[in-house]
Amino acid sequence: MKRTTKIGLISILILTILTLGGLLTLNLLTYSPSPQAESALKSNPAVNVKSTSNATVFTPTKHKNDLSILFYQGALVKEDSYSIWAKNLAVKGGYTVYLIHQPFHLAVLKSDIASDIIQENNIKEYIIGGHSLGGVMASRFAESHPSPNLKGVFFLASYPDEKGSLAKTNLPVLSITADHDGVLNWDRYKDAKKDLPPTTTYQTITGGNHAGFGSYGPQKGDTSALISNNEQQAIISDLLLNWLDALPN
């Protein structure tokens, strides 16, 4: 075997080992849905739940709202971890909810994927939102894809950066935080208010924490919540439904 060929094969082997090691590390660091969230993935007479190639979709069966909800998960959180409040929006509000699948559960890797969802499902009117990093990417999508069909943006323990500034838009915006969130960078959150419209609605969940915006167990760096995850999920559902129902037609 030639020396150059041998070196090339060794390089490929090393690269493969490093890649597999990185993927294994990402998998170990990824948060998975709780048993309660897994249970919410089951269809019932009021909502059909199915997993497609790029989203977990909650489709109401009884009364259907014209608005669809597109959602980007937090970094390294499996999208199905948000199934509890997503199902509630479908059942109680008649909204079709798309918990979007992201490469390696990182919305930053494919922030424009909402375009694919919209086109493939022939969605006419939609809201986009996200948790933590997912909210940052959702606002970037909203800023870079202006459309009369985009009816609002919501943030769960999140905020826009300058690339996703919505300050000059007329979009309705909802920002929900929790007062026992130990992960959110509060200084950046406060500073980012300049990148939101003055009409933004701000809500705080008393006793809630960062991981409580989904249902995937404790998160590194977070603070313990003073309320149960079930309580926080119910509050999130109510806050989102109240905001969505009040949006202009």
Sine and cosine of phi, psi and omega as CSV:
sin_phi,cos_phi,sin_psi,cos_psi,sin_omega,cos_omega
0.00,0.00,0.73,-0.68,0.01,-1.00
-0.92,0.40,0.50,-0.87,-0.04,-1.00
-0.87,0.50,-0.68,0.74,-0.02,-1.00
-0.90,0.43,-0.62,0.79,0.02,-1.00
-0.92,0.40,-0.66,0.75,0.01,-1.00
-0.89,0.46,-0.68,0.73,0.01,-1.00
-0.90,0.45,-0.64,0.77,0.01,-1.00
-0.89,0.45,-0.68,0.73,0.00,-1.00
-0.92,0.40,-0.63,0.77,0.03,-1.00
-0.90,0.43,-0.64,0.76,0.00,-1.00
-0.89,0.45,-0.68,0.73,0.02,-1.00
-0.90,0.45,-0.66,0.75,0.01,-1.00
-0.89,0.46,-0.71,0.71,0.01,-1.00
-0.89,0.45,-0.69,0.72,0.01,-1.00
-0.88,0.47,-0.66,0.75,0.02,-1.00
-0.89,0.45,-0.69,0.72,0.01,-1.00
-0.89,0.47,-0.69,0.72,0.00,-1.00
-0.91,0.42,-0.64,0.77,0.01,-1.00
-0.90,0.43,-0.72,0.69,0.01,-1.00
-0.90,0.44,-0.61,0.79,0.04,-1.00
-0.90,0.44,-0.66,0.76,0.03,-1.00
-0.91,0.42,-0.67,0.74,0.01,-1.00
-0.91,0.42,-0.63,0.78,0.03,-1.00
-0.90,0.43,-0.67,0.74,0.02,-1.00
-0.89,0.46,-0.70,0.71,0.03,-1.00
-0.87,0.50,-0.66,0.75,0.00,-1.00
-0.89,0.45,-0.64,0.77,-0.01,-1.00
-0.94,0.35,-0.48,0.88,-0.04,-1.00
-1.00,0.05,-0.17,0.98,-0.08,-1.00
-0.98,0.18,0.67,-0.74,0.01,-1.00
-1.00,0.00,0.73,-0.69,-0.05,-1.00
-0.96,-0.29,0.43,-0.90,0.00,-1.00
-0.88,0.47,0.58,-0.82,0.05,-1.00
-0.94,0.33,0.22,-0.98,0.08,-1.00
-0.84,0.55,-0.58,0.81,0.02,-1.00
-0.91,0.41,-0.65,0.76,0.03,-1.00
-0.93,0.38,-0.62,0.78,0.05,-1.00
-0.89,0.46,-0.64,0.77,0.01,-1.00
-0.90,0.43,-0.56,0.83,-0.01,-1.00
-0.94,0.34,-0.15,0.99,0.01,-1.00
-0.99,0.11,0.00,1.00,0.00,-1.00
-1.00,0.04,0.71,-0.70,0.06,-1.00
-0.93,0.37,0.41,-0.91,0.13,-0.99
-0.57,-0.82,0.00,-1.00,-0.06,-1.00
-0.86,0.51,-0.36,0.93,-0.05,-1.00
-1.00,-0.07,-0.33,0.94,-0.07,-1.00
-0.50,-0.87,0.65,-0.76,0.09,-1.00
-0.98,-0.22,0.80,-0.60,-0.01,-1.00
-0.91,-0.41,0.80,-0.60,0.04,-1.00
-0.59,-0.81,0.45,-0.89,0.03,-1.00
-0.95,-0.31,0.84,-0.55,0.05,-1.00
-0.97,-0.25,-0.14,-0.99,-0.02,-1.00
-0.93,0.38,-0.39,0.92,-0.06,-1.00
-0.73,-0.69,0.18,0.98,0.04,-1.00
-0.21,-0.98,0.42,-0.91,0.26,-0.97
-0.99,-0.14,0.83,-0.55,-0.18,-0.98
-0.90,-0.43,0.76,-0.65,0.05,-1.00
-0.94,-0.34,0.93,-0.36,-0.07,-1.00
-0.91,-0.42,0.88,-0.48,0.02,-1.00
-0.92,0.39,0.55,-0.84,-0.04,-1.00
-0.97,-0.26,-0.35,0.94,-0.11,-0.99
-0.99,-0.12,-0.82,0.57,0.05,-1.00
-0.73,-0.69,0.75,-0.67,-0.12,-0.99
-0.89,-0.46,0.81,-0.58,0.06,-1.00
-0.98,0.18,0.45,-0.89,0.01,-1.00
-0.94,0.34,-0.41,0.91,-0.03,-1.00
-0.99,0.11,0.65,-0.76,0.16,-0.99
-0.94,-0.33,0.49,-0.87,-0.02,-1.00
-0.93,-0.37,0.84,-0.54,0.05,-1.00
-0.95,-0.31,0.75,-0.66,-0.12,-0.99
-0.73,-0.68,0.73,-0.68,0.08,-1.00
-0.96,-0.27,0.81,-0.58,-0.05,-1.00
-0.96,0.27,0.23,-0.97,0.11,-0.99
-0.94,0.35,0.29,-0.96,-0.05,-1.00
-0.87,0.50,0.78,-0.63,0.06,-1.00
0.88,0.48,0.49,0.87,0.09,-1.00
-0.89,-0.45,0.80,-0.60,0.03,-1.00
-0.92,0.40,0.71,-0.71,-0.13,-0.99
-0.84,0.54,-0.51,0.86,-0.02,-1.00
-0.94,0.35,-0.14,0.99,0.05,-1.00
-0.92,0.40,-0.23,0.97,-0.03,-1.00
-0.97,-0.25,0.30,0.95,-0.13,-0.99
-0.93,0.36,-0.44,0.90,-0.08,-1.00
-0.92,0.40,-0.82,0.57,0.00,-1.00
-0.95,0.31,-0.49,0.87,0.04,-1.00
-0.88,0.47,-0.69,0.73,0.01,-1.00
-0.91,0.42,-0.62,0.79,0.03,-1.00
-0.88,0.47,-0.64,0.77,0.02,-1.00
-0.89,0.45,-0.62,0.78,0.01,-1.00
-0.94,0.35,-0.72,0.70,-0.08,-1.00
-0.96,0.29,-0.74,0.67,-0.11,-0.99
-1.00,0.09,-0.53,0.85,-0.08,-1.00
-0.95,-0.31,-0.19,0.98,-0.02,-1.00
0.97,0.26,0.33,0.94,-0.01,-1.00
-1.00,-0.01,0.67,-0.74,0.16,-0.99
-0.99,0.12,0.82,-0.58,-0.10,-1.00
-0.91,-0.42,0.74,-0.67,0.03,-1.00
-0.91,-0.41,0.95,-0.32,0.15,-0.99
-1.00,0.04,0.97,-0.25,-0.24,-0.97
-0.98,0.18,0.71,-0.70,0.07,-1.00
-0.98,0.21,0.76,-0.65,0.02,-1.00
-0.87,-0.49,0.53,-0.85,0.07,-1.00
-0.85,0.53,0.83,-0.56,0.02,-1.00
0.84,0.54,0.36,0.93,0.03,-1.00
0.87,0.49,0.61,0.80,0.01,-1.00
-0.78,-0.63,0.96,-0.29,-0.06,-1.00
-0.89,0.45,-0.40,0.92,-0.02,-1.00
-0.91,0.42,-0.35,0.94,-0.05,-1.00
-0.99,0.16,-0.34,0.94,0.00,-1.00
-0.45,-0.89,0.91,0.41,-0.11,-0.99
-0.94,0.35,-0.31,0.95,-0.01,-1.00
-1.00,-0.05,0.14,0.99,-0.08,-1.00
-0.88,0.48,-0.38,0.93,0.03,-1.00
-0.86,0.51,-0.52,0.86,0.04,-1.00
-0.87,0.49,-0.66,0.75,0.01,-1.00
-0.90,0.44,-0.68,0.73,-0.01,-1.00
-0.88,0.48,-0.72,0.70,-0.03,-1.00
-0.88,0.48,-0.73,0.69,-0.04,-1.00
-0.94,0.34,-0.71,0.70,-0.08,-1.00
-0.92,0.40,-0.48,0.87,-0.06,-1.00
-0.96,-0.28,0.11,0.99,0.02,-1.00
0.79,0.62,0.72,0.70,-0.02,-1.00
-0.97,0.24,0.77,-0.64,-0.05,-1.00
-1.00,-0.03,-0.76,0.65,-0.02,-1.00
-0.79,-0.62,0.63,-0.78,-0.11,-0.99
-0.44,-0.90,0.38,-0.93,0.14,-0.99
-0.90,-0.43,0.59,-0.81,0.09,-1.00
-0.82,-0.57,0.59,-0.81,0.01,-1.00
-0.42,-0.91,0.08,-1.00,-0.01,-1.00
-0.25,-0.97,0.29,-0.96,0.03,-1.00
-0.96,-0.27,0.77,-0.64,0.10,-1.00
0.83,0.56,-0.84,-0.54,0.03,-1.00
-0.84,0.54,-0.56,0.83,0.02,-1.00
-0.88,0.48,-0.56,0.83,0.05,-1.00
-0.92,0.38,-0.63,0.77,0.05,-1.00
-0.86,0.51,-0.72,0.70,-0.02,-1.00
-0.94,0.34,-0.56,0.83,0.04,-1.00
-0.90,0.43,-0.65,0.76,0.01,-1.00
-0.94,0.35,-0.56,0.83,0.09,-1.00
-0.89,0.45,-0.65,0.76,0.04,-1.00
-0.89,0.46,-0.72,0.69,-0.02,-1.00
-0.88,0.48,-0.64,0.77,-0.02,-1.00
-0.94,0.35,-0.62,0.78,-0.09,-1.00
-1.00,0.00,-0.13,0.99,0.01,-1.00
-0.77,-0.63,0.88,0.47,0.01,-1.00
-0.89,0.46,0.68,-0.74,-0.03,-1.00
-0.35,-0.94,0.62,-0.79,0.08,-1.00
-0.91,0.41,-0.26,0.97,0.01,-1.00
-0.99,0.12,-0.26,0.97,0.08,-1.00
-0.99,0.13,0.89,-0.45,-0.16,-0.99
-0.96,-0.26,-0.05,1.00,0.02,-1.00
0.24,-0.97,0.19,-0.98,-0.01,-1.00
-0.69,-0.73,0.64,-0.77,0.09,-1.00
-0.75,-0.66,0.53,-0.85,-0.04,-1.00
-0.86,-0.51,0.78,-0.63,0.12,-0.99
-0.94,-0.34,0.93,-0.36,-0.04,-1.00
0.76,0.65,0.78,0.62,-0.11,-0.99
-0.42,-0.91,0.00,-1.00,-0.02,-1.00
-0.24,-0.97,0.33,-0.95,0.04,-1.00
-0.99,0.12,0.44,-0.90,0.21,-0.98
-0.99,-0.16,-0.06,-1.00,-0.07,-1.00
-0.89,0.47,-0.55,0.84,0.01,-1.00
-0.94,0.35,-0.33,0.94,0.00,-1.00
-0.90,-0.44,0.44,0.90,-0.04,-1.00
-0.87,0.49,0.75,-0.66,0.01,-1.00
-0.93,-0.38,0.20,0.98,-0.12,-0.99
-0.87,0.49,-0.51,0.86,-0.06,-1.00
-0.99,-0.12,0.16,0.99,0.03,-1.00
-0.99,-0.16,0.21,-0.98,0.09,-1.00
-0.96,-0.26,0.33,0.95,-0.06,-1.00
-0.94,0.35,0.68,-0.74,0.19,-0.98
-0.92,0.40,0.69,-0.72,-0.03,-1.00
-0.72,-0.69,0.67,-0.74,0.09,-1.00
-0.86,-0.50,0.77,-0.64,0.05,-1.00
-0.85,-0.52,0.89,-0.45,0.02,-1.00
-0.91,-0.40,0.79,-0.62,0.08,-1.00
-0.82,-0.58,0.13,-0.99,0.05,-1.00
-0.78,-0.62,0.69,-0.73,-0.16,-0.99
-0.97,0.24,-0.11,0.99,0.09,-1.00
-0.92,-0.39,0.49,0.87,0.03,-1.00
-0.98,0.20,0.90,-0.45,0.01,-1.00
-0.99,-0.16,0.01,1.00,-0.03,-1.00
-0.97,-0.23,-0.64,0.76,-0.01,-1.00
-0.84,0.54,0.73,-0.68,0.11,-0.99
-0.98,0.18,0.99,-0.16,-0.13,-0.99
-0.92,0.40,-0.55,0.83,0.04,-1.00
-0.90,0.44,-0.72,0.70,0.03,-1.00
-0.92,0.39,-0.59,0.81,0.04,-1.00
-0.87,0.50,-0.73,0.68,-0.01,-1.00
-0.91,0.41,-0.67,0.74,0.00,-1.00
-0.91,0.42,-0.54,0.84,-0.06,-1.00
-0.95,0.30,-0.15,0.99,0.03,-1.00
-0.88,0.48,-0.40,0.92,0.05,-1.00
-0.92,0.38,-0.32,0.95,0.00,-1.00
-0.99,-0.15,0.25,0.97,0.05,-1.00
-0.88,-0.47,0.47,-0.89,0.04,-1.00
-0.89,0.45,0.48,-0.88,0.01,-1.00
-0.90,0.43,-0.31,0.95,-0.01,-1.00
-1.00,0.03,0.10,0.99,-0.02,-1.00
-0.83,0.55,0.67,-0.74,0.07,-1.00
-1.00,-0.06,0.81,-0.58,0.00,-1.00
-0.93,-0.36,0.75,-0.67,0.03,-1.00
-0.73,-0.68,0.60,-0.80,0.03,-1.00
-0.85,-0.53,0.73,-0.68,0.06,-1.00
-1.00,-0.07,0.94,-0.35,-0.02,-1.00
-0.94,0.34,0.82,-0.57,0.02,-1.00
1.00,0.06,-0.08,1.00,-0.01,-1.00
-1.00,0.06,0.25,-0.97,0.04,-1.00
-0.74,-0.67,-0.09,-1.00,-0.11,-0.99
-0.92,0.38,-0.76,0.65,-0.03,-1.00
-0.91,0.41,-0.37,0.93,-0.03,-1.00
-0.94,0.34,-0.15,0.99,0.08,-1.00
-0.97,0.26,-0.27,0.96,0.19,-0.98
-0.83,-0.56,-0.29,-0.96,0.08,-1.00
-0.67,-0.74,1.00,0.07,-0.08,-1.00
-0.60,-0.80,0.29,0.96,0.03,-1.00
1.00,0.07,-0.07,-1.00,-0.03,-1.00
-0.89,0.45,0.54,-0.84,0.03,-1.00
-0.89,-0.46,0.64,-0.77,-0.02,-1.00
-0.84,0.54,0.75,-0.66,0.03,-1.00
1.00,0.05,-0.13,0.99,-0.04,-1.00
-0.99,0.15,0.26,-0.97,0.07,-1.00
-0.98,-0.18,0.52,-0.86,0.02,-1.00
-0.91,0.42,0.70,-0.71,0.03,-1.00
-0.98,0.22,0.44,-0.90,0.07,-1.00
-0.99,-0.14,-0.09,1.00,0.07,-1.00
-0.84,-0.54,0.30,-0.96,-0.01,-1.00
-0.97,0.25,0.31,-0.95,0.05,-1.00
-0.90,0.45,-0.60,0.80,0.04,-1.00
-0.86,0.51,-0.66,0.76,0.02,-1.00
-0.91,0.41,-0.69,0.72,-0.03,-1.00
-0.92,0.40,-0.61,0.79,0.04,-1.00
-0.88,0.47,-0.66,0.76,0.00,-1.00
-0.91,0.41,-0.64,0.77,0.01,-1.00
-0.91,0.41,-0.69,0.72,0.03,-1.00
-0.85,0.52,-0.72,0.69,0.01,-1.00
-0.85,0.53,-0.74,0.68,-0.04,-1.00
-0.90,0.43,-0.69,0.73,-0.01,-1.00
-0.90,0.44,-0.68,0.73,0.03,-1.00
-0.91,0.41,-0.70,0.71,-0.01,-1.00
-0.89,0.45,-0.68,0.73,0.01,-1.00
-0.88,0.47,-0.67,0.74,0.01,-1.00
-0.93,0.37,-0.72,0.69,-0.02,-1.00
-0.88,0.47,-0.68,0.74,-0.04,-1.00
-0.93,0.38,-0.37,0.93,-0.03,-1.00
-1.00,-0.06,-0.03,1.00,-0.02,-1.00
-0.91,0.42,0.56,-0.83,0.04,-1.00
-0.91,0.42,0.56,-0.83,-0.01,-1.00
-0.96,0.28,0.00,0.00,0.00,0.00
